[in-house]
């Protein structure tokens, strides 16, 4: 299991909120950060990673990107499958 | 450069169109296929890869996922930056 405090879950706020969260985690002394998202928010997670690296922290590299399928319980009791992504950024040594 | 004939560009059609295209490339005898998308379509590309692997071709593995930033020329002559993804699926040996 990844350390939750190094993880940013991308939701429906603007991209900048998540960029700020990623930058703060690194500036707080962590050497890596994990950006997670599900469903349509996956593209926003990629935007966050790309913008952090190109504009704010060029010393971060993409260490690993993984995709998966998660099963969600719907309110009606059924199940829905949704794609998910985890992007791990790491300080270049 | 990747071989274009092994590449599926995910656009605005339904997910199933791209799933079919990926399956066909492998069934035609290729051992790998690359799924590409930009912007909001990135999440659809992840769906395509996940559904192909979980429902149709469990012998495929995710070989590599890369993200990048592409610069597009807008019709007004300006430039827009957009995130992109490339997912490479490969036959497990």
N, CA and C atoms of all chains as a GROMACS GRO file, in nm:
protein
  558
    1UNK      N    1   0.083  -0.121   0.000
    1UNK     CA    2   0.000   0.000   0.000
    1UNK      C    3   0.087   0.126   0.000
    2UNK      N    4   0.043   0.222  -0.079
    2UNK     CA    5   0.114   0.349  -0.082
    2UNK      C    6   0.076   0.431   0.041
    3UNK      N    7   0.169   0.514   0.080
    3UNK     CA    8   0.146   0.608   0.187
    3UNK      C    9   0.044   0.713   0.142
    4UNK      N   10  -0.070   0.717   0.210
    4UNK     CA   11  -0.178   0.807   0.169
    4UNK      C   12  -0.138   0.954   0.169
    5UNK      N   13  -0.047   0.991   0.257
    5UNK     CA   14  -0.015   1.134   0.266
    5UNK      C   15   0.066   1.184   0.146
    6UNK      N   16   0.117   1.092   0.067
    6UNK     CA   17   0.188   1.131  -0.056
    6UNK      C   18   0.096   1.126  -0.177
    7UNK      N   19  -0.032   1.106  -0.154
    7UNK     CA   20  -0.123   1.080  -0.266
    7UNK      C   21  -0.221   1.195  -0.288
    8UNK      N   22  -0.238   1.230  -0.414
    8UNK     CA   23  -0.336   1.333  -0.451
    8UNK      C   24  -0.445   1.265  -0.533
    9UNK      N   25  -0.570   1.271  -0.484
    9UNK     CA   26  -0.683   1.216  -0.559
    9UNK      C   27  -0.744   1.328  -0.643
   10UNK      N   28  -0.743   1.311  -0.772
   10UNK     CA   29  -0.795   1.415  -0.860
   10UNK      C   30  -0.946   1.402  -0.871
   11UNK      N   31  -1.016   1.511  -0.837
   11UNK     CA   32  -1.162   1.514  -0.842
   11UNK      C   33  -1.209   1.624  -0.936
   12UNK      N   34  -1.321   1.684  -0.901
   12UNK     CA   35  -1.384   1.777  -0.994
   12UNK      C   36  -1.344   1.923  -0.978
   13UNK      N   37  -1.252   1.951  -0.887
   13UNK     CA   38  -1.204   2.090  -0.877
   13UNK      C   39  -1.118   2.124  -0.999
   14UNK      N   40  -1.079   2.248  -1.009
   14UNK     CA   41  -0.992   2.290  -1.119
   14UNK      C   42  -0.856   2.223  -1.109
   15UNK      N   43  -0.790   2.211  -1.223
   15UNK     CA   44  -0.658   2.146  -1.230
   15UNK      C   45  -0.560   2.209  -1.131
   16UNK      N   46  -0.569   2.341  -1.116
   16UNK     CA   47  -0.471   2.413  -1.034
   16UNK      C   48  -0.471   2.367  -0.889
   17UNK      N   49  -0.587   2.329  -0.835
   17UNK     CA   50  -0.594   2.280  -0.696
   17UNK      C   51  -0.504   2.159  -0.676
   18UNK      N   52  -0.507   2.070  -0.776
   18UNK     CA   53  -0.431   1.945  -0.762
   18UNK      C   54  -0.283   1.968  -0.790
   19UNK      N   55  -0.254   2.062  -0.880
   19UNK     CA   56  -0.115   2.099  -0.906
   19UNK      C   57  -0.053   2.153  -0.778
   20UNK      N   58  -0.125   2.242  -0.711
   20UNK     CA   59  -0.079   2.299  -0.585
   20UNK      C   60  -0.056   2.190  -0.480
   21UNK      N   61  -0.145   2.094  -0.474
   21UNK     CA   62  -0.132   1.986  -0.376
   21UNK      C   63  -0.007   1.902  -0.402
   22UNK      N   64   0.019   1.874  -0.531
   22UNK     CA   65   0.138   1.795  -0.567
   22UNK      C   66   0.265   1.872  -0.530
   23UNK      N   67   0.269   2.000  -0.567
   23UNK     CA   68   0.387   2.082  -0.540
   23UNK      C   69   0.413   2.090  -0.389
   24UNK      N   70   0.305   2.102  -0.312
   24UNK     CA   71   0.320   2.112  -0.166
   24UNK      C   72   0.380   1.983  -0.108
   25UNK      N   73   0.333   1.869  -0.156
   25UNK     CA   74   0.385   1.741  -0.104
   25UNK      C   75   0.536   1.732  -0.127
   26UNK      N   76   0.581   1.772  -0.244
   26UNK     CA   77   0.725   1.768  -0.273
   26UNK      C   78   0.799   1.872  -0.189
   27UNK      N   79   0.743   1.993  -0.180
   27UNK     CA   80   0.809   2.098  -0.102
   27UNK      C   81   0.812   2.067   0.048
   28UNK      N   82   0.723   1.980   0.092
   28UNK     CA   83   0.723   1.937   0.232
   28UNK      C   84   0.832   1.832   0.258
   29UNK      N   85   0.907   1.795   0.157
   29UNK     CA   86   1.021   1.707   0.178
   29UNK      C   87   1.003   1.564   0.130
   30UNK      N   88   0.890   1.535   0.065
   30UNK     CA   89   0.871   1.401   0.009
   30UNK      C   90   0.943   1.391  -0.125
   31UNK      N   91   0.998   1.273  -0.153
   31UNK     CA   92   1.070   1.258  -0.279
   31UNK      C   93   0.981   1.202  -0.390
   32UNK      N   94   0.860   1.160  -0.353
   32UNK     CA   95   0.768   1.114  -0.457
   32UNK      C   96   0.623   1.145  -0.421
   33UNK      N   97   0.541   1.147  -0.524
   33UNK     CA   98   0.400   1.179  -0.505
   33UNK      C   99   0.320   1.095  -0.605
   34UNK      N  100   0.202   1.050  -0.560
   34UNK     CA  101   0.119   0.967  -0.647
   34UNK      C  102  -0.010   1.041  -0.678
   35UNK      N  103  -0.041   1.049  -0.806
   35UNK     CA  104  -0.163   1.117  -0.851
   35UNK      C  105  -0.260   1.009  -0.897
   36UNK      N  106  -0.379   1.008  -0.835
   36UNK     CA  107  -0.478   0.905  -0.869
   36UNK      C  108  -0.605   0.967  -0.923
   37UNK      N  109  -0.670   0.896  -1.014
   37UNK     CA  110  -0.800   0.942  -1.064
   37UNK      C  111  -0.876   0.825  -1.122
   38UNK      N  112  -1.007   0.844  -1.135
   38UNK     CA  113  -1.094   0.741  -1.192
   38UNK      C  114  -1.180   0.800  -1.303
   39UNK      N  115  -1.221   0.715  -1.394
   39UNK     CA  116  -1.320   0.754  -1.496
   39UNK      C  117  -1.274   0.873  -1.579
   40UNK      N  118  -1.367   0.965  -1.604
   40UNK     CA  119  -1.337   1.080  -1.689
   40UNK      C  120  -1.232   1.172  -1.630
   41UNK      N  121  -1.206   1.157  -1.501
   41UNK     CA  122  -1.107   1.243  -1.437
   41UNK      C  123  -0.964   1.199  -1.465
   42UNK      N  124  -0.948   1.084  -1.531
   42UNK     CA  125  -0.815   1.035  -1.566
   42UNK      C  126  -0.739   1.138  -1.651
   43UNK      N  127  -0.809   1.201  -1.746
   43UNK     CA  128  -0.740   1.299  -1.830
   43UNK      C  129  -0.693   1.419  -1.748
   44UNK      N  130  -0.771   1.455  -1.646
   44UNK     CA  131  -0.727   1.565  -1.559
   44UNK      C  132  -0.602   1.527  -1.479
   45UNK      N  133  -0.594   1.402  -1.437
   45UNK     CA  134  -0.476   1.356  -1.363
   45UNK      C  135  -0.350   1.366  -1.451
   46UNK      N  136  -0.366   1.331  -1.579
   46UNK     CA  137  -0.252   1.342  -1.673
   46UNK      C  138  -0.214   1.489  -1.691
   47UNK      N  139  -0.316   1.577  -1.702
   47UNK     CA  140  -0.287   1.721  -1.710
   47UNK      C  141  -0.208   1.768  -1.588
   48UNK      N  142  -0.252   1.726  -1.469
   48UNK     CA  143  -0.184   1.767  -1.346
   48UNK      C  144  -0.036   1.726  -1.352
   49UNK      N  145  -0.012   1.600  -1.386
   49UNK     CA  146   0.127   1.551  -1.390
   49UNK      C  147   0.209   1.626  -1.495
   50UNK      N  148   0.151   1.647  -1.612
   50UNK     CA  149   0.224   1.714  -1.720
   50UNK      C  150   0.254   1.860  -1.685
   51UNK      N  151   0.157   1.929  -1.626
   51UNK     CA  152   0.178   2.072  -1.596
   51UNK      C  153   0.275   2.089  -1.480
   52UNK      N  154   0.265   2.002  -1.379
   52UNK     CA  155   0.360   2.011  -1.268
   52UNK      C  156   0.503   1.997  -1.322
   53UNK      N  157   0.522   1.898  -1.409
   53UNK     CA  158   0.657   1.871  -1.458
   53UNK      C  159   0.705   1.979  -1.554
   54UNK      N  160   0.619   2.028  -1.642
   54UNK     CA  161   0.668   2.122  -1.743
   54UNK      C  162   0.680   2.264  -1.688
   55UNK      N  163   0.592   2.302  -1.594
   55UNK     CA  164   0.594   2.442  -1.552
   55UNK      C  165   0.649   2.466  -1.413
   56UNK      N  166   0.632   2.369  -1.323
   56UNK     CA  167   0.665   2.397  -1.184
   56UNK      C  168   0.785   2.319  -1.131
   57UNK      N  169   0.795   2.193  -1.164
   57UNK     CA  170   0.900   2.110  -1.106
   57UNK      C  171   0.965   2.021  -1.211
   58UNK      N  172   1.051   2.084  -1.294
   58UNK     CA  173   1.115   2.008  -1.401
   58UNK      C  174   1.209   1.898  -1.350
   59UNK      N  175   1.237   1.900  -1.220
   59UNK     CA  176   1.323   1.794  -1.164
   59UNK      C  177   1.245   1.667  -1.128
   60UNK      N  178   1.114   1.668  -1.150
   60UNK     CA  179   1.036   1.546  -1.126
   60UNK      C  180   1.033   1.462  -1.254
   61UNK      N  181   1.042   1.332  -1.239
   61UNK     CA  182   1.026   1.243  -1.353
   61UNK      C  183   0.905   1.152  -1.329
   62UNK      N  184   0.849   1.100  -1.437
   62UNK     CA  185   0.742   1.003  -1.423
   62UNK      C  186   0.807   0.868  -1.393
   63UNK      N  187   0.785   0.820  -1.273
   63UNK     CA  188   0.849   0.695  -1.232
   63UNK      C  189   0.770   0.575  -1.283
   64UNK      N  190   0.637   0.585  -1.276
   64UNK     CA  191   0.554   0.471  -1.315
   64UNK      C  192   0.411   0.518  -1.339
   65UNK      N  193   0.346   0.461  -1.440
   65UNK     CA  194   0.204   0.486  -1.461
   65UNK      C  195   0.134   0.351  -1.467
   66UNK      N  196   0.032   0.334  -1.386
   66UNK     CA  197  -0.043   0.209  -1.388
   66UNK      C  198  -0.191   0.238  -1.406
   67UNK      N  199  -0.256   0.149  -1.482
   67UNK     CA  200  -0.401   0.160  -1.495
   67UNK      C  201  -0.464   0.036  -1.434
   68UNK      N  202  -0.589   0.049  -1.396
   68UNK     CA  203  -0.659  -0.065  -1.338
   68UNK      C  204  -0.809  -0.048  -1.361
   69UNK      N  205  -0.885  -0.148  -1.322
   69UNK     CA  206  -1.031  -0.138  -1.329
   69UNK      C  207  -1.084  -0.154  -1.188
   70UNK      N  208  -1.164  -0.059  -1.144
   70UNK     CA  209  -1.222  -0.067  -1.010
   70UNK      C  210  -1.372  -0.094  -1.021
   71UNK      N  211  -1.423  -0.165  -0.922
   71UNK     CA  212  -1.566  -0.195  -0.920
   71UNK      C  213  -1.633  -0.108  -0.815
   72UNK      N  214  -1.729  -0.029  -0.860
   72UNK     CA  215  -1.800   0.059  -0.767
   72UNK      C  216  -1.940   0.005  -0.742
   73UNK      N  217  -1.988   0.022  -0.619
   73UNK     CA  218  -2.126  -0.013  -0.587
   73UNK      C  219  -2.213   0.106  -0.624
   74UNK      N  220  -2.313   0.085  -0.707
   74UNK     CA  221  -2.403   0.196  -0.738
   74UNK      C  222  -2.508   0.206  -0.627
   75UNK      N  223  -2.577   0.319  -0.623
   75UNK     CA  224  -2.678   0.340  -0.518
   75UNK      C  225  -2.792   0.239  -0.528
   76UNK      N  226  -2.816   0.191  -0.649
   76UNK     CA  227  -2.923   0.092  -0.669
   76UNK      C  228  -2.880  -0.050  -0.628
   77UNK      N  229  -2.757  -0.062  -0.582
   77UNK     CA  230  -2.710  -0.192  -0.538
   77UNK      C  231  -2.634  -0.269  -0.644
   78UNK      N  232  -2.634  -0.219  -0.767
   78UNK     CA  233  -2.560  -0.286  -0.874
   78UNK      C  234  -2.412  -0.249  -0.870
   79UNK      N  235  -2.339  -0.300  -0.967
   79UNK     CA  236  -2.196  -0.271  -0.973
   79UNK      C  237  -2.161  -0.203  -1.105
   80UNK      N  238  -2.071  -0.110  -1.098
   80UNK     CA  239  -2.022  -0.044  -1.219
   80UNK      C  240  -1.871  -0.057  -1.220
   81UNK      N  241  -1.816  -0.083  -1.337
   81UNK     CA  242  -1.671  -0.089  -1.348
   81UNK      C  243  -1.620   0.043  -1.402
   82UNK      N  244  -1.510   0.087  -1.347
   82UNK     CA  245  -1.455   0.214  -1.391
   82UNK      C  246  -1.302   0.201  -1.399
   83UNK      N  247  -1.245   0.263  -1.502
   83UNK     CA  248  -1.099   0.261  -1.517
   83UNK      C  249  -1.037   0.358  -1.418
   84UNK      N  250  -0.915   0.328  -1.376
   84UNK     CA  251  -0.843   0.415  -1.284
   84UNK      C  252  -0.699   0.427  -1.328
   85UNK      N  253  -0.634   0.534  -1.283
   85UNK     CA  254  -0.492   0.554  -1.316
   85UNK      C  255  -0.416   0.596  -1.191
   86UNK      N  256  -0.291   0.555  -1.184
   86UNK     CA  257  -0.199   0.602  -1.080
   86UNK      C  258  -0.071   0.648  -1.148
   87UNK      N  259  -0.038   0.773  -1.127
   87UNK     CA  260   0.084   0.828  -1.188
   87UNK      C  261   0.181   0.861  -1.074
   88UNK      N  262   0.297   0.796  -1.074
   88UNK     CA  263   0.393   0.825  -0.967
   88UNK      C  264   0.504   0.916  -1.020
   89UNK      N  265   0.514   1.034  -0.959
   89UNK     CA  266   0.622   1.127  -0.993
   89UNK      C  267   0.728   1.120  -0.884
   90UNK      N  268   0.851   1.134  -0.926
   90UNK     CA  269   0.963   1.113  -0.834
   90UNK      C  270   1.070   1.216  -0.860
   91UNK      N  271   1.138   1.259  -0.755
   91UNK     CA  272   1.250   1.352  -0.774
   91UNK      C  273   1.364   1.281  -0.846
   92UNK      N  274   1.415   1.345  -0.945
   92UNK     CA  275   1.532   1.293  -1.017
   92UNK      C  276   1.651   1.310  -0.922
   93UNK      N  277   1.733   1.207  -0.913
   93UNK     CA  278   1.845   1.216  -0.816
   93UNK      C  279   1.968   1.277  -0.882
   94UNK      N  280   1.028   0.605  -3.417
   94UNK     CA  281   0.885   0.616  -3.450
   94UNK      C  282   0.818   0.479  -3.446
   95UNK      N  283   0.698   0.478  -3.393
   95UNK     CA  284   0.622   0.354  -3.392
   95UNK      C  285   0.560   0.329  -3.528
   96UNK      N  286   0.542   0.205  -3.556
   96UNK     CA  287   0.474   0.164  -3.678
   96UNK      C  288   0.327   0.207  -3.671
   97UNK      N  289   0.286   0.293  -3.762
   97UNK     CA  290   0.149   0.347  -3.758
   97UNK      C  291   0.042   0.238  -3.767
   98UNK      N  292   0.072   0.130  -3.838
   98UNK     CA  293  -0.033   0.030  -3.857
   98UNK      C  294  -0.065  -0.049  -3.729
   99UNK      N  295   0.020  -0.036  -3.629
   99UNK     CA  296  -0.008  -0.099  -3.500
   99UNK      C  297  -0.073  -0.002  -3.402
  100UNK      N  298  -0.111   0.115  -3.452
  100UNK     CA  299  -0.155   0.220  -3.361
  100UNK      C  300  -0.304   0.250  -3.376
  101UNK      N  301  -0.371   0.264  -3.263
  101UNK     CA  302  -0.512   0.301  -3.263
  101UNK      C  303  -0.523   0.440  -3.199
  102UNK      N  304  -0.575   0.538  -3.274
  102UNK     CA  305  -0.597   0.672  -3.221
  102UNK      C  306  -0.740   0.679  -3.167
  103UNK      N  307  -0.754   0.703  -3.040
  103UNK     CA  308  -0.888   0.707  -2.980
  103UNK      C  309  -0.949   0.846  -3.001
  104UNK      N  310  -1.066   0.847  -3.065
  104UNK     CA  311  -1.138   0.972  -3.093
  104UNK      C  312  -1.274   0.969  -3.027
  105UNK      N  313  -1.371   1.030  -3.093
  105UNK     CA  314  -1.500   1.051  -3.030
  105UNK      C  315  -1.603   0.941  -3.055
  106UNK      N  316  -1.564   0.836  -3.126
  106UNK     CA  317  -1.658   0.724  -3.143
  106UNK      C  318  -1.676   0.649  -3.012
  107UNK      N  319  -1.766   0.555  -3.009
  107UNK     CA  320  -1.786   0.475  -2.889
  107UNK      C  321  -1.663   0.389  -2.859
  108UNK      N  322  -1.647   0.354  -2.732
  108UNK     CA  323  -1.532   0.275  -2.687
  108UNK      C  324  -1.518   0.146  -2.769
  109UNK      N  325  -1.632   0.086  -2.803
  109UNK     CA  326  -1.630  -0.044  -2.869
  109UNK      C  327  -1.558  -0.040  -3.004
  110UNK      N  328  -1.568   0.072  -3.077
  110UNK     CA  329  -1.498   0.084  -3.206
  110UNK      C  330  -1.348   0.065  -3.188
  111UNK      N  331  -1.295   0.124  -3.083
  111UNK     CA  332  -1.150   0.119  -3.062
  111UNK      C  333  -1.108  -0.016  -3.006
  112UNK      N  334  -1.195  -0.075  -2.925
  112UNK     CA  335  -1.168  -0.209  -2.873
  112UNK      C  336  -1.156  -0.307  -2.991
  113UNK      N  337  -1.252  -0.297  -3.083
  113UNK     CA  338  -1.251  -0.383  -3.202
  113UNK      C  339  -1.123  -0.362  -3.283
  114UNK      N  340  -1.082  -0.238  -3.297
  114UNK     CA  341  -0.961  -0.208  -3.375
  114UNK      C  342  -0.837  -0.271  -3.310
  115UNK      N  343  -0.829  -0.263  -3.177
  115UNK     CA  344  -0.715  -0.320  -3.105
  115UNK      C  345  -0.713  -0.473  -3.121
  116UNK      N  346  -0.828  -0.533  -3.102
  116UNK     CA  347  -0.839  -0.679  -3.112
  116UNK      C  348  -0.800  -0.726  -3.253
  117UNK      N  349  -0.844  -0.650  -3.354
  117UNK     CA  350  -0.813  -0.686  -3.492
  117UNK      C  351  -0.662  -0.682  -3.518
  118UNK      N  352  -0.596  -0.578  -3.468
  118UNK     CA  353  -0.451  -0.565  -3.489
  118UNK      C  354  -0.378  -0.687  -3.433
  119UNK      N  355  -0.417  -0.731  -3.314
  119UNK     CA  356  -0.353  -0.848  -3.253
  119UNK      C  357  -0.390  -0.975  -3.331
  120UNK      N  358  -0.517  -0.987  -3.368
  120UNK     CA  359  -0.560  -1.107  -3.442
  120UNK      C  360  -0.498  -1.114  -3.582
  121UNK      N  361  -0.455  -0.999  -3.634
  121UNK     CA  362  -0.386  -0.997  -3.763
  121UNK      C  363  -0.241  -1.042  -3.751
  122UNK      N  364  -0.198  -1.075  -3.632
  122UNK     CA  365  -0.064  -1.132  -3.616
  122UNK      C  366   0.039  -1.040  -3.554
  123UNK      N  367  -0.003  -0.918  -3.514
  123UNK     CA  368   0.091  -0.829  -3.446
  123UNK      C  369   0.104  -0.868  -3.299
  124UNK      N  370   0.224  -0.852  -3.245
  124UNK     CA  371   0.242  -0.889  -3.105
  124UNK      C  372   0.224  -0.771  -3.011
  125UNK      N  373   0.213  -0.651  -3.068
  125UNK     CA  374   0.187  -0.536  -2.982
  125UNK      C  375   0.100  -0.433  -3.053
  126UNK      N  376   0.037  -0.348  -2.972
  126UNK     CA  377  -0.052  -0.246  -3.026
  126UNK      C  378  -0.038  -0.122  -2.937
  127UNK      N  379  -0.043  -0.006  -3.000
  127UNK     CA  380  -0.030   0.119  -2.925
  127UNK      C  381  -0.160   0.197  -2.933
  128UNK      N  382  -0.210   0.237  -2.817
  128UNK     CA  383  -0.335   0.313  -2.810
  128UNK      C  384  -0.298   0.457  -2.773
  129UNK      N  385  -0.339   0.551  -2.859
  129UNK     CA  386  -0.303   0.692  -2.835
  129UNK      C  387  -0.428   0.776  -2.819
  130UNK      N  388  -0.418   0.880  -2.736
  130UNK     CA  389  -0.528   0.975  -2.724
  130UNK      C  390  -0.476   1.107  -2.669
  131UNK      N  391  -0.556   1.210  -2.688
  131UNK     CA  392  -0.521   1.343  -2.638
  131UNK      C  393  -0.637   1.403  -2.560
  132UNK      N  394  -0.602   1.493  -2.468
  132UNK     CA  395  -0.704   1.570  -2.396
  132UNK      C  396  -0.804   1.482  -2.322
  133UNK      N  397  -0.930   1.518  -2.331
  133UNK     CA  398  -1.035   1.448  -2.257
  133UNK      C  399  -1.052   1.303  -2.303
  134UNK      N  400  -0.999   1.273  -2.420
  134UNK     CA  401  -1.012   1.136  -2.472
  134UNK      C  402  -0.914   1.039  -2.406
  135UNK      N  403  -0.823   1.091  -2.324
  135UNK     CA  404  -0.727   1.007  -2.254
  135UNK      C  405  -0.800   0.902  -2.168
  136UNK      N  406  -0.906   0.943  -2.101
  136UNK     CA  407  -0.976   0.846  -2.016
  136UNK      C  408  -1.039   0.735  -2.100
  137UNK      N  409  -1.084   0.770  -2.222
  137UNK     CA  410  -1.140   0.667  -2.310
  137UNK      C  411  -1.031   0.568  -2.355
  138UNK      N  412  -0.910   0.617  -2.377
  138UNK     CA  413  -0.800   0.529  -2.415
  138UNK      C  414  -0.770   0.429  -2.304
  139UNK      N  415  -0.776   0.476  -2.179
  139UNK     CA  416  -0.753   0.386  -2.065
  139UNK      C  417  -0.866   0.283  -2.058
  140UNK      N  418  -0.990   0.327  -2.083
  140UNK     CA  419  -1.103   0.232  -2.087
  140UNK      C  420  -1.079   0.125  -2.194
  141UNK      N  421  -1.036   0.167  -2.312
  141UNK     CA  422  -1.012   0.072  -2.421
  141UNK      C  423  -0.910  -0.033  -2.377
  142UNK      N  424  -0.798   0.013  -2.322
  142UNK     CA  425  -0.693  -0.080  -2.280
  142UNK      C  426  -0.742  -0.175  -2.171
  143UNK      N  427  -0.814  -0.120  -2.074
  143UNK     CA  428  -0.862  -0.202  -1.962
  143UNK      C  429  -0.965  -0.306  -2.008
  144UNK      N  430  -1.056  -0.263  -2.095
  144UNK     CA  431  -1.162  -0.356  -2.138
  144UNK      C  432  -1.106  -0.464  -2.230
  145UNK      N  433  -1.013  -0.425  -2.320
  145UNK     CA  434  -0.950  -0.525  -2.406
  145UNK      C  435  -0.885  -0.633  -2.320
  146UNK      N  436  -0.811  -0.589  -2.220
  146UNK     CA  437  -0.737  -0.685  -2.137
  146UNK      C  438  -0.829  -0.768  -2.048
  147UNK      N  439  -0.928  -0.706  -1.989
  147UNK     CA  440  -1.009  -0.782  -1.894
  147UNK      C  441  -1.114  -0.870  -1.962
  148UNK      N  442  -1.167  -0.825  -2.076
  148UNK     CA  443  -1.278  -0.901  -2.135
  148UNK      C  444  -1.243  -0.979  -2.260
  149UNK      N  445  -1.146  -0.928  -2.338
  149UNK     CA  446  -1.124  -0.989  -2.469
  149UNK      C  447  -0.990  -1.061  -2.484
  150UNK      N  448  -0.883  -1.001  -2.432
  150UNK     CA  449  -0.751  -1.059  -2.455
  150UNK      C  450  -0.668  -1.057  -2.327
  151UNK      N  451  -0.700  -1.150  -2.236
  151UNK     CA  452  -0.629  -1.152  -2.108
  151UNK      C  453  -0.480  -1.185  -2.121
  152UNK      N  454  -0.439  -1.229  -2.242
  152UNK     CA  455  -0.296  -1.258  -2.262
  152UNK      C  456  -0.216  -1.132  -2.297
  153UNK      N  457  -0.282  -1.018  -2.306
  153UNK     CA  458  -0.208  -0.892  -2.330
  153UNK      C  459  -0.167  -0.831  -2.197
  154UNK      N  460  -0.047  -0.776  -2.194
  154UNK     CA  461  -0.003  -0.702  -2.075
  154UNK      C  462   0.024  -0.557  -2.114
  155UNK      N  463   0.018  -0.470  -2.015
  155UNK     CA  464   0.055  -0.331  -2.040
  155UNK      C  465   0.207  -0.324  -2.036
  156UNK      N  466   0.265  -0.296  -2.152
  156UNK     CA  467   0.411  -0.294  -2.161
  156UNK      C  468   0.465  -0.160  -2.114
  157UNK      N  469   0.397  -0.051  -2.152
  157UNK     CA  470   0.447   0.081  -2.117
  157UNK      C  471   0.335   0.184  -2.132
  158UNK      N  472   0.333   0.280  -2.041
  158UNK     CA  473   0.240   0.393  -2.056
  158UNK      C  474   0.323   0.521  -2.048
  159UNK      N  475   0.306   0.605  -2.147
  159UNK     CA  476   0.379   0.733  -2.146
  159UNK      C  477   0.281   0.848  -2.165
  160UNK      N  478   0.310   0.957  -2.095
  160UNK     CA  479   0.231   1.078  -2.115
  160UNK      C  480   0.322   1.186  -2.172
  161UNK      N  481   0.263   1.282  -2.238
  161UNK     CA  482   0.340   1.393  -2.295
  161UNK      C  483   0.250   1.514  -2.309
  162UNK      N  484   0.311   1.624  -2.350
  162UNK     CA  485   0.233   1.745  -2.377
  162UNK      C  486   0.254   1.780  -2.523
  163UNK      N  487   0.143   1.796  -2.596
  163UNK     CA  488   0.154   1.832  -2.737
  163UNK      C  489   0.105   1.974  -2.757
  164UNK      N  490   0.165   2.041  -2.854
  164UNK     CA  491   0.125   2.178  -2.884
  164UNK      C  492   0.043   2.178  -3.012
  165UNK      N  493  -0.080   2.226  -3.002
  165UNK     CA  494  -0.168   2.230  -3.120
  165UNK      C  495  -0.180   2.374  -3.169
  166UNK      N  496  -0.189   2.390  -3.302
  166UNK     CA  497  -0.216   2.522  -3.360
  166UNK      C  498  -0.368   2.542  -3.361
  167UNK      N  499  -0.413   2.649  -3.300
  167UNK     CA  500  -0.556   2.675  -3.305
  167UNK      C  501  -0.590   2.744  -3.437
  168UNK      N  502  -0.719   2.746  -3.472
  168UNK     CA  503  -0.760   2.808  -3.599
  168UNK      C  504  -0.729   2.957  -3.602
  169UNK      N  505  -0.726   3.018  -3.486
  169UNK     CA  506  -0.696   3.162  -3.477
  169UNK      C  507  -0.546   3.189  -3.487
  170UNK      N  508  -0.467   3.085  -3.502
  170UNK     CA  509  -0.323   3.105  -3.517
  170UNK      C  510  -0.247   3.091  -3.386
  171UNK      N  511  -0.318   3.081  -3.274
  171UNK     CA  512  -0.250   3.066  -3.145
  171UNK      C  513  -0.212   2.922  -3.119
  172UNK      N  514  -0.156   2.898  -3.002
  172UNK     CA  515  -0.115   2.762  -2.968
  172UNK      C  516  -0.187   2.716  -2.841
  173UNK      N  517  -0.223   2.590  -2.839
  173UNK     CA  518  -0.284   2.532  -2.721
  173UNK      C  519  -0.202   2.410  -2.682
  174UNK      N  520  -0.182   2.392  -2.555
  174UNK     CA  521  -0.112   2.272  -2.511
  174UNK      C  522  -0.213   2.170  -2.464
  175UNK      N  523  -0.188   2.045  -2.496
  175UNK     CA  524  -0.282   1.940  -2.459
  175UNK      C  525  -0.202   1.817  -2.414
  176UNK      N  526  -0.251   1.752  -2.310
  176UNK     CA  527  -0.184   1.630  -2.264
  176UNK      C  528  -0.217   1.514  -2.357
  177UNK      N  529  -0.124   1.420  -2.366
  177UNK     CA  530  -0.145   1.304  -2.451
  177UNK      C  531  -0.098   1.178  -2.378
  178UNK      N  532  -0.150   1.064  -2.421
  178UNK     CA  533  -0.108   0.937  -2.361
  178UNK      C  534  -0.081   0.834  -2.470
  179UNK      N  535   0.013   0.746  -2.443
  179UNK     CA  536   0.038   0.631  -2.530
  179UNK      C  537   0.044   0.507  -2.442
  180UNK      N  538  -0.044   0.413  -2.471
  180UNK     CA  539  -0.047   0.288  -2.393
  180UNK      C  540  -0.005   0.175  -2.485
  181UNK      N  541   0.102   0.108  -2.451
  181UNK     CA  542   0.147  -0.003  -2.535
  181UNK      C  543   0.108  -0.136  -2.471
  182UNK      N  544   0.026  -0.212  -2.543
  182UNK     CA  545  -0.012  -0.347  -2.498
  182UNK      C  546   0.068  -0.448  -2.578
  183UNK      N  547   0.103  -0.555  -2.512
  183UNK     CA  548   0.193  -0.652  -2.574
  183UNK      C  549   0.149  -0.792  -2.536
  184UNK      N  550   0.167  -0.886  -2.629
  184UNK     CA  551   0.135  -1.025  -2.598
  184UNK      C  552   0.232  -1.080  -2.496
  185UNK      N  553   0.179  -1.142  -2.395
  185UNK     CA  554   0.262  -1.208  -2.295
  185UNK      C  555   0.324  -1.329  -2.362
  186UNK      N  556   0.455  -1.349  -2.342
  186UNK     CA  557   0.520  -1.462  -2.411
  186UNK      C  558   0.511  -1.589  -2.327
   0.00000   0.00000   0.00000
